[in-house]
Each structure stands twice: as structure tokens, then as C-alpha cells.
């Protein structure tokens, strides 16, 4: 199996290196493995969907 570095994956997917580090630590990239202090990401891994809140509103509304 061929693996890519975080930098190579960020160029491939068009997102930042830091965002990929977060996705790896959250376990959202299938097959990503930590080797020492580096992440190895399978070359055929799919980019996970962005589940961050974009509207600026909180998920839970404050109940009165």
C-alpha cells in the first residue's frame, strides 16, 4: 500500500496541513496511521466531508 505525507495530502485535497492533522487525530481519515510523530495517509484515502459549523449559529439554541 502506498502512503502520502500530510503535506502531499494537503496539496492533493486543497486544504491546510493543520486541518489534515486535526482530521487524523479525530480518526476521520480512514487508514491513517501515526508513525512516531508523523502521519501516514493511504494514497487512495477519500477526503472526509467538512462537518464544521459554517452558519455562525450554534447547534443548540438557548432554551428559556
C-alpha positions in Angstrom: 0.0 0.0 0.0 1.3 3.4 -0.9 1.2 6.2 1.7 1.4 10.0 1.4 2.6 12.6 3.9 0.4 15.3 5.4 1.9 17.9 3.1 1.3 15.7 -0.1 -2.3 15.1 1.0 -2.9 18.8 1.7 -1.8 19.6 -1.9 -3.9 16.8 -3.3 -7.1 17.8 -1.4 -6.5 21.6 -1.4 -6.8 22.1 2.4 -4.2 23.1 5.1 -1.7 20.9 6.7 -3.1 21.7 10.1 -6.7 20.7 9.1 -5.4 17.3 8.0 -3.6 16.9 11.3 -6.9 17.5 13.1 -8.8 15.1 10.8 -6.1 12.4 11.5 -6.2 12.9 15.3 -10.0 12.8 15.2 -9.8 9.5 13.3 -11.8 10.8 10.3 -9.3 9.7 7.6 -9.7 6.0 7.2 -6.4 4.1 7.3 -4.3 7.0 8.6 -1.5 5.7 10.8 0.8 7.6 13.1 4.4 6.6 12.8 6.4 8.3 15.6 5.3 11.9 15.3 4.3 11.7 11.6 1.0 10.7 10.0 1.0 8.2 7.0 -2.2 8.6 5.0 -3.1 6.0 2.3 -2.8 7.4 -1.2 -6.4 6.1 -2.0 -8.0 7.7 1.1 -11.0 9.8 0.4 -11.3 13.4 1.7 -13.8 13.5 4.6 -16.8 15.9 4.4 -16.4 19.2 6.3 -18.7 19.0 9.3 -17.8 22.3 10.9 -20.5 24.9 11.6 -20.4 27.4 8.8 -23.5 29.5 9.5 -22.2 31.1 12.7 -25.1 29.7 14.7 -24.8 27.2 17.5 -26.3 23.8 17.1 -28.3 24.0 20.3 -30.4 27.1 20.7 -30.6 28.5 24.2 -33.8 27.4 25.8 -35.5 29.9 28.2 
